[in-house]
Amino acid sequence: MSPVKRQLPKPGELLELMQFKKPELDGRKRRLEGALTIADLRTIAKRRTPKAAFDYTDGAAEGELSLARARQAFQDIEFHPDILRPAAEVDMSTEILGGPSALPFGIAPTGFTRLMQTEGETAGAGAAGAAGIPFTLSTLGTTSIEDVKAANPHGRNWFQLYVMRDREISYGLVRRAAAAGFDTLQFTVDTPVAGARLRDKRNGFSIPPQLTVGTIINAIPRPWWWIDFLTTPKLEFASLSTTGGTVGELLNSAMDPTISYDDLDVIRSLWPGKIVVKGVQNVEDSKRLIDRGVDGIILSNHGGRQLDRAPIPFHLLPEVVREVGKDATVMIDTGIMNGADIVAAVAMGAKFTLIGRAYLYGLMAGGRQGVDRTIEILRTEIERTMKLLGVSTLAELEPRHVTQLERLVPRASNGGVLTSASV
């Protein structure tokens, strides 16, 4: 065998192989361009945001098992692509609750949003409008109903409602959202009392923030956050008059454990648009709600922030779709961190999905530009996954494209003796 012929490198050939990237002088743009996944945005957000604010976004209730299981459920899937089915172009648009969405996801309601980053809901609504997807404002939002409408004047705005002890406050919010042209109301049912969000308790999380020695030490390497916080309008719950206290204290005073189907009927009578119930966690309730005339349901355990060890929405999805999918719109949230998660949910029958933490990680990482980056990352992942599966439209996605692998399954009874089900 003859030895490889060696030669001196030719400058022209080296230049072809070595292309130097033009340096990006804009620090925010450089950070965001380097974020290739939602997990990357989370890493940036954690570095740039004080612990109390970041933990409020990142954390969940008690042992945080519900959140971990929801995310694991999306990881525990197997895709089944079709080969030799060209999908050079894919259409990711859909019709949801009487209107269009350019993508099969929207932005979920989040509270305390301007505490994460001062652009808050304005950034979320503006980014959603630019992307052609719905934005949802929380009752505990830090931007008013009217200001969200101004930030997203031509896009789709939805409103999430907590039914409070003082019902007239809730009724007033419903009327304001309707007057502002919001087209869908999310009637939330999984917060009769506040979940035990232990990270928040340990951090003394509240509005306004309670400063401690630890808070100040943690904030020293994050001066940009404090500059933004101290030089922008006062942080408050824009749709409510009550502020102050820990998250749990506020929720316990605002929420009402006596909420019932009667309240749903009253809100339905006040609301002129579409109404969906958020926080559904079993098949039986899904049936009752559809019989009650709601337009849709959102399978959700509140991002794992209420009842720990709650059902996993993605696992619940197929059975609920089988039972009520023909009669109402079934949507899902909790645990979505990748566009492939959204594709899997649609394949299993979800008409739409909602992202919460993924949006907030982008917001903390870079304000409005960070939210734009979140949407772009998910858009790219959805498109790539659909092409790899060989489907050109969302309507082509079917349950056969996905297998939900078993990790947590109920223990079965065997002659009165409980045995572990196979995994």
N, C-alpha and C positions, 0 to 999 in steps of 0.2 A: 504494500500500500504506500503510495507516494505521500510525502508530507504535505500539509497545507501550505500553499504558496503565500508568503507574507510580503507585505508592502507597506510603505509609509502611508499614513492616512492622507487623503486628499482634502484640502480645506473646503472645497465645494460640496463634497459628499457629507462632510461633518455638519455643514450648515443645514443640509436637508434633513439630517437626523435630529438636530438640536434646535428646536424652536423655543426661544425664550418668551415667556408670557409677560405681557405688559403689566407692570405693577399697578394695583388698584390703591389709590391714595385715600379713598373714602373708607374709613374704618368700618362703618356700619354695613356698607355694601360688600366689603371684603368678607366680613363675618358671615353674612347671610349667603353669599355665593358659595362659601365653603361648607355650608350646611346641606348635606345631601339627603338627610332623613329627618323625621320628626324627632328622633332621639338626639340627633345633632343639635337641633334647635333647643331641646331641653337642656343639653349640656351648656350651651351659651346662656340660656335663661338663668340657670342656677348660678353661673359665675357672675352675672350682672345684677341680680336681684337680692335684696336682703332676705334673710332666712325666713322670717315670719310670713312675708308675702309669697315667697316661693313655695313654702311648705303648705300654705293654704291652697294653692293651686295643685300641687303635686300629691298632697296627702289624701287620705280617706278615713273611714271610721274605724275605730278600735284597732284590731290587728291588721287592717287593710287587706283582708283576705278576699273580699268581694271584688275589689279592683284587680288584684293579682290574678284571680281566677278568670275574670272577664278577658284580660289581656292574653292569658295563657290559652283560652278557648280559641282565639283567633290564630294563635301560633299552631295549635293542634289541629290543623286541617291539611288535607291533601287535595291538590287540584288535579283535575283530569282533562288535559288539553286535547282538542281535536287536531289531527295533523292534516296537512295538505288542504286546509281551508283558508284561503287568503283573507287576511284582515289588514290590508295595507292602510286603510283609513277606518277609524272607529268614531262612532257617534256616542258621546257620553251624556247627552242631554236627556231629560225626562220631564214628564208632566206630573206635578204633585199638588194635591189639594186645590185643583182648579187653576193652576198657573204653571208657567215654565220654570225650569232650573237647568242651567247649562251643565251641571254636574250632579251626580247622585248623592250629594251631601250638602248640608247647610251648617250654619254656625249655631251651636246650642246656647241656651241661656246660661250666663255665668254672673254671679254676684261679686261685688267689691272690685269690679274690673279695673277701674282707674288706679287702684292701689298697686296692681301688678306693674302697670306702666301708664303714665298719665294720659296718653291718647285714648286708652280704654275703649269703650263701646263705639266711639266715633271712628276709630281705626278699623274695628271689626265690621261695622256697618258699611263703611266706605269700601273696604276690600271686598266684601260680599257683593255689593252693588256692581263693582267693576268686573267681578268674576261671573255675574249673572246667577248667583245663588241666594237663598234666603238667609236673613240674619234674624236671630231671636234675642229680644231684650228681656232681661230678668226683672221681676218685681224688685229685687234687691240690686238692681243696676245702679251705676254711679253716673249715668247720663240720662237725661229726661226723655220721655216718649217723643216729645216734639223735636228735641235736638237729634235724636236718632233718625227721625224722618228727614230732617234737614241734611244729615250726612249721607242718607241713602234715599234721595227724593223720588227716584224713578224705579228703584228696585223693590224687592219683596221684603217687607218687615213683618215679623211675627212677634207676639207678646206672650210671655210666660207668666201665669197668674198663680200666686199663693192666696188661698182664701184665709183671711185673717179673722181674729176674734171680733174686731170691729168690722162687720161686713160692709158697711158703707164705704170704707176705704177701698176695699176690693172692687165694689161696684163702680166707684169713681174712676179707678184705673181702667176698668173695662170700657167705660164710656170715652175716656181720653184716647185710648188706643184705637177705638173705632173711629173717632173723629179725626185722628191723624192718618187714617187710611191703612192701618195695619190689617192684613187680610186673614190671619190665622191666629187663634188663641190656643195656647197650651195650658190646659187645666191640670195643675200638678197635684198628685194624690199621695205621694210617698213621704211627705214631711209633716205628719201630725204633730211630731215633736222633733227636736234636733237630734241628729246622730252624735255619737261621742267621738268628735274629731280631736284625737289626743295630741296631735302635733300642734294644733291651734291652742289648746289649753296650756301646753308646755311653753309655747312662745308668747302667751298673753296676747294673742291676736285680737285686735279690736279696731273699730273705727271711731275716733282717729287712733293711730298706732300709739301704744303705751311704751314710752321710752324707758329702757333699763340700761344698766352698764353693759349687759350682753348685747342688747340691741345696737348700742352705739359702737361697740367693738366690731360687731359684724358689719356695720355700715361703713366703717372707715375705708375699706378698699372699694367701696361702691359710691363714690361722691356724686356721680352723674344721676343716680336714682334720687338722692336727696335734693340735688339742685332742681330736678324736674318737680319733685313733690312740693318743694317750698316756694317755687316761682310760678305755680299754676293755680287755677281756682280751687277753692276749698273742696276737700274730698267729703262727699256726703251721699246718702242714698237719695238720688234725684227724684224718685217717685214717692218717697216716704218722708214724713216729718220727723220720725224717731231715729236718732242715731246714738251711738255710744254703747259701751259694754262689749263683752266677748261675742263671738259669732253665735255660740249656743244660747246665750242670754237673749240676744236679739231675736233669734228664731223662735225661742220658747215664748216670747211675748207677742210675736207677730203671728205665729201659726196657731191653729186650733184643732185639738184632737177630736172635736165633735163634728168635723167636716163629714158630709154625707151625700148620698145621691140627691137629696133635696137641694143641696147647694149647687150641684151640677145642673139641675133643672133651672134654677134661678139664673145662673150665669148663661146658660143656653138661651134663655128668653131675652137676655140683655144684649147678647153678642150677634151682630148681623152676618158675620163671616163664617169661615170654617172653624170648627172646634175639635181639638184632639185632646186625649187624656194622656198625660205623661206620668210614667212611674208604674205601669201595669206589669205584674210579675207572675201571673198564672192564667191558665186557659179559661177558667170559669169566670173570672172578672172580665176577661176579653169579651166573652159572649154577652154578659150582662150589659156591658157598655155599648156594644153594637145594638142590642135590643133597645137601649135607651136613646138611640138615634145620634150618637156622636159620629163625626166624619172619619175619625181615625184614632189609632192608639200608638203610643210610643213605648216599646218594651225597654225598660230602663230600671236600674237599681240606684239611680242618682249618682252615677260614677263611683259607686261603692262608698258614698259619703253618709249614708243613713243607716240601714240595717246591715251590719257585717254578716257574712255568710248568706247573703241573699241569693236568689236564683241568678244564674248566668243568662243574660238576655239572649246572647247568640245561640245558646243551647235551647232556649225556650222557643225561639223563632219558628222552626219548622212546624211544630205542633200547632202553634197559634195561627200560622198561615193556613194550615189545613182546615182549621175550624172556622175562621172568620175572614180569611183573606179575600174571598169573593164578595164580601159584603162591606168591607171597609179598608181603609189604607193602614197597613201595618208598617211602622217604622221602628228603628232601633238606635240606641246609643250605648255608651259605656265601653271603654277599652279599645277604641279605634285609634291605632297609631300608624297605620300604613294604608295606602290605597288598595292593596290586596285584601285587607280586612273588609273594605267597602264592597269590593267585587264579590267576595265570598258571601256577604250579607245579602246582596241583591240576588245572587244565584240561589240562595236558600229561601227567597220569597219576600224579602224586605223591599218595599217600594222606595224607601229613602232612608238615609242615615244622618246622624248629627254628630259633630265633633265639638268637644269642649276643651279639654286640656291641650290637645294638639294646637288649637287656635291660640290659647293663652301662652303656650311655650313660644310661639312665633311672636306674639305681642311683646313678651318680656325680652325676647332676643333682639327686637329691632323695631318696635312700634308698628305703624301701618305697613312699612316695608316688610317687617317680619311676618305679619299676617298674610300679605301677598305671597311671601315665600312658602308659608304653610300650604296655602291653596295650590300653589304651583307644584310643590313636591307631591302632594296627594294626586293632583291631576296627572302628573307624569307617571306615577305608580299605577293608577287606574288604567291609563292608556296602554302602558307596557303589559300589564297583566292580561288585559282583554286580547291584545294581539297575540300573546303567547298561548292563550287558550283557544284562539281561532274564532273569536266572536267579534262582530262588527258593531253590534248595538247591545244595549242593556237588555232588551227584550229577548235576545238569544241566550242569555245566561239562564241556566236551569240547575235544579238540585243535582243532576248527574255530574255537573262540573266540580262538585265539592263533596268530600267525605269529612265528616266531623269525627276525628279520632278520639277514642275514649281515654280519659285519664281519671277524672272523678266520676264514678258511677255509683248508684245506690247499692247498698248491701242487700242481698236477696235472702228471703227466708227459705230454709231447706229443712222441712220437718220440724219447724220450731227453733232451729238453730241458725243464727245469723252467720252467713259466710260472705267473704269478699267476692264481689262480682269481678269477672275477668277484666283486665285492662288491656 
